[in-house]
Every structure is written in structure tokens, then in C-alpha cells.
Amino acid sequence: MNILLFGKGGQVGWELQRSLSLLGAVTALDFDSTDHCGDFSNPAGVAETVRALRPDIIVNAAAHTAVDKAESETDFARLLNATAPGAIALEAVKLGAWLVHYSTDYVFDGSGDLPWVETDKTAPLSVYGRTKLEGEQLIKDAGAKHLILRTSWVYAARGGNFAKTMLRLAQEREQLTVIDDQWGAPTGADLLADVTAHVLRHLRLYPEDAGIYHCVAGGETSWNEYAQFVLATAKRLKPALEFKAEKVLPVPTSAFPTPAVRPHNSRLNAQKLQSTFGLELPHWQAGVARMLAEIL
């Protein structure tokens, strides 16, 4: 089986190179690849890449994820998050290939306190959310065999992440202030990659289970509670760590104004994914603790 992966340099793309290798031969590309076009600002180029390589499975881990920056570069965000995935979907249809695409809780308006299910009404608040939703719709409208995984609060040991920032700031500052009115589930890039490989194996036998699914770690937390867990776990794993900050003070979202509106409720209900594909997703704390053990 031939697999084409876009976005190999991102957190999820990096992990996908590992998980997808168990399914077949993987050609992994990024925006700066020279052998084939992996630059999503060039939809015609990535479409040509699909035609040239004729993969059985296309996995798109490329996206414009700079949420605030997207507010001032709408056209560029649309190119990466909607136009290019739509162009790839049209080529996937011609080949009869599967297309895997990652989306976000930002397609919802962040209201309420219940986890969002796949059939809930979408109402994005930001350019990022609107362009990601447009990407979903273009893929579906193309008629491609697709798997769209919506997720939230993604982190990885590789590259920057919220936990690393909290560890650094706790060593630099006397106290930390972290938002306590946004809720979600920190989800590891490694978990997303492993789930993707598992689901692709299933879809080869049961293609009727294609569609949109929510994929997040179990449980829920606020950014403030997340920060507290990171610092407490780091001290347990590495007692010699010294933090100046003794407290993580709660503050509302309004204390940190940003160009893009952040959803207060980023909870996603992953029951459909778990029941359809025979999975039990681990609690968010397990993945974060494992990541901390790796980086400390």
C-alpha cells in the first residue's frame, strides 16, 4: 500500500511517519520538499503531486494553525486549510484513494459546557475555524472516501508546547496567571497518529464507516488546571527542579486579549470514534505525564 503524507514536519506529521510505516510505503512531504510539491499555498502543485504518486491513502497533516495570525491573512489561511485540501480531495476521487484530514473544535462556537458531538451545529468564531470548516466541506463535497478527525489542544514532546512554556515560566517568575474558563482535553500527537493507523486498518475492511469523528484524550481540564498538573508532575518526576512560582493564579480569558476569539468550550465527545473502531482513549493526564517524562 502506498501512502502519501503531507505536513511531515508538524507535530502530528512527525508521529504519523512512525505509525503509518506499519501500513505500507510512506512518501512524506512538507512545504519545503524538493522532490515533489508539498506546499499547500500551491494547490495545483499538491494536486499534481497526488497525480504523479498515485497513492492508495493520502494523509493531510498540513494546516495553517497560527490562530491569531490567520485573522490578518485570511486568504493565506484559506489556501492552506480549505483550497488545497479540496484540490487533493478531487484528485483522491479520481484515484479511488482514501483521504485522511485533521480538523478542530474551532468549527464550533465554544458555547455551553457539554462535549460537542459530530452532528452539532457548526458556528466558528475565527478565521482559523471558518477555513478549517470550509476544508471539511470541500472534502465532503468532492465525494472522496474520507476520514476527518476533529481534535483539540494538541501537544507533542517534539517542538514547543504549553507544558514546556509553563515549566520555563515557573522557573523565571514568582507567580503564574493562567486562564481558567476555557475547557478541553490535551491530546497527544502520538495518540492521534496511532488512532489514525488503527482506523485506516478498519476502513479497509469496513469502508462504510468513513466520515467525521472526534478524537481527543479522555477527561477534561482548564488551562489553569493543566498548568498545575504539569508543574506537580514535573516536580514528582524530577524533584531537583526548582520553581520560583508557588501558585498558578486563575484568570478569565478577557485577561489575555487576542486577535482571534478563543472558544470557552473545546470539549469533544469521542464516543462515536471509540464505539465504531473498538477503542478506549486514555485519560489526558496519562499522555501528558508520559510526555513530561520524555522531555525532563
N, C-alpha and C positions, 0 to 999 in steps of 0.2 A: 504494500500500500504506500502510495506517495503522498506526503503531507507537505503543504506549503504554509509556513508560519510567517506572518507579518508582525513587526514590532518586537523583535528578539531582544532588544536592549533594555526594554522596560522590566519592571518588577515581575509582572505576570509572564511576559515573554521569556524571560530568563529561566523561570521554573518550567515553562512549557517545553523548552528544549529537552529537559530531562524526562518529563512524563510522556511526551509524545513519541520519544525514541523507542518506546516499548511497543508501539503500534505499527511502525514502519519507518521508511527512509524520510528524514525531515530536511527540507530546504528552508533555512531560517534567514530572513532578511530584515533589514532595518532601513531607516530613511537615507542612510549614507552608504548602503550597499552598492557595489560597483558592477557585480556580475549580472544582476537583474534589478529592475526598479522596485524599491520598497518604499518610495517616498509618497505618502498619501496626499501631499499637496499637488501631486501629478496623477489624477485619477486615470487618465488614459494610459499612463506608463504602468501603473499597477495592474490595470486590465490586460495590457499586453503581456505582463509577466505571467498572469494566470493562463493566457492562451498558449504561451511558449512552454510552460512547465507541465500543463495538463494534470494537475494534482487530483487525487481522489477526495482529499479533505483540505479545506482552506481554514486556517485558524487566524483570526484577526485580533491581535493584542495591541494594535497601534491605535492611538487616540490623542486628541488634544485634551489634556487633563488639567491644564492651568486654569482653574475655575475663574479666578478674578481677571486674569489676562484676557480670557475669552470675551469679557464684556466690551473690550475695546478693539477686538479683532474678530468680529462676528463672521466675516466671510472666510477667514482662515480656519476658524473652528468648524464651520460648516463643511469645508473641503475635507478636513481630516475625519470628522465624526459622522458625516452623512453622505456627501457626494462620492467619496472614494469607496466606502463600504457598499454603497448602492451599485457602483460600477462593477465591483468584484462580484456582487450577487448576480448580476446579469450574466457574467461570464460563467459563474458556477452553474447556472441553469443550463447553459449550452453544453457543459461538460457532464452534467448529472452529478456534480460534486457536492459534498456536504460543506456548509459554511458555518463556522463557529464564531460568534461575536459576543463581546462583553459590553454590558450596559450598566446602568446605575440607578440608585434610588432617587437621584435628582430628577427623574422623569415625573415624580410625584410632587405635591405642593408642601409636603412636610407637616401637614396638619394632624391633629389628633394624637393618640398615644397607642394605637393598635398597630401591629406589624402589617405592612402592606402586602396584599396578595396580588397575584398576576393579573387578575381581572379588574382591579380597582381602577377608577378613572385617573388618567394621567393629567397633570397640570403643572409643568415645570416652571420654576421661578427665575431661572437664569438662562443665559445664552448656552452655557455648557449643557444644562438639562434639555433645552429645546433641541439642540443639534444632536444630542445622543438619542432623543426620541425620534427625530427625523431619520436617523440612521436605522433604527429598528424598523420604522415604517417602510423605508425603501427596500430593505431586505425582504420583508414580508410581501410587499407589492411585486417584487421581481419573481416571486414564486420559487425561490431557491429552497432546497432542503436545508433547514437551518436549526441551529441551537443557539439561542440568545440567553446568556446568563447575566441577570442583573445582580449587582453586588454593591457593597459599601465599605468604607473605612479600610481600604486595602493597605497592607503593610508587607514588608519583607526584610530579611536580615541584610540583604544587599541594597546599598543606596541609603538615602535619607528616609527617616520615618518619624512619627510622632514620639515614639518611645525614646529614640536617640536624642531628640530635641529636649525632652523632659529631663533626661539624665544629665545633659550638658548644662541646662539652665539651673538645675538643682545644685550643681557644684559651683555655679557662678553667683547666684542670687540668694538673698536672705529669705525670701518667700516667693512662691509662685501663685499666679492667678490664672485659673483655667475655667473655661466655660462649663456650666453645669446644666444648661437647658437644651442641649442637643443630645439626642439618644440614638444609638446604633449598636452594631456588633463588629468589633475589629476582626478583620478576615484576612488570613494569611494568603499571600500569592501562591505559596506551595499547596495550600488546600484547594484553591481554585484550579490549579494545574492538575492535581490528582483527580479531582472531580471531573474535569473535562475529559481526561483519558478514560475514566470509568464509563462516563455517559456515552462516549463515542463507541466503545465496545458494545454497549447495549443497543445503540441505534442501528448498528449494522444488522442486528437480528430483529429489532422492532422499530423500523423507521416511522411507524405511525405515532411514536412518542416524541417526535420532533416538536419544537416550539419554544416558547419563552418560559424560563424558570428563574426563581430567586435562589441565589446561592450565597449564604453568609454563615459564619460560625454561629454556634448556639448561644443563647442568652442575650443579654443587652446591658449596656452601660452608658454613662455620660462621659464626655471628655475628661471631666474632673475626676470621676471615679477611676477611669482608665489611667490617668496620670498617677493617682495614689497607688494603684496596683503595680504599675511599673516601678515606682521607687521602692515600695515594700519588697517586691520580688527581687529587685536588684540587690538590696541590702542582704536579703536572705542568701542569695547565690554568691555574693561577694562581700562578706562582712567588712572588709578593709575599705570599702568605698566610703568616702566622706562627703556628705551633703551639707551645704550651708543652709539650704531651705528646710525648715522643720515642718512647714504647713503648705498645703495646696488649697488656697482660698477659692471658694466658688464665686463666679461672676456670671451675669447674663450675657447672651450673645451681643446685646447692644453695647457692651463694654469694649468690643473689638469690631468697629465698623469695617465692612469690606465692600468692594465694588459689586460683588455678586451676593445675592441673598442666599443664606445657608438654610436648609430645611431643619426644623427643630426635631422632626420625627423621621429618622433614617432607618427605622426598624423594617426588616423584610421578613416575611413569613416563608420559610423554606420547606414547608411540609409537602408541597406538591413534588418538589425535587426528590425528597427523601423517600416518599412512598412510591413514586414511579420507578426510581432507579435502585431501590433497596439500599439506601444509605442512612447512616446515622452521623450527622455532622457534629464534630467535637465542640465543646464549650469554648468561647473565645479566650478564656484565661489560659487554657492548655496551650494554645498556639503561641500566645504572647510570651508565656513563660519559657517555652522552647526556643523562641527567637532570642530572648534575653540571654539564655544560657549559651547560645551560639556567639553572641556579639561581645559578651563581657569577658 
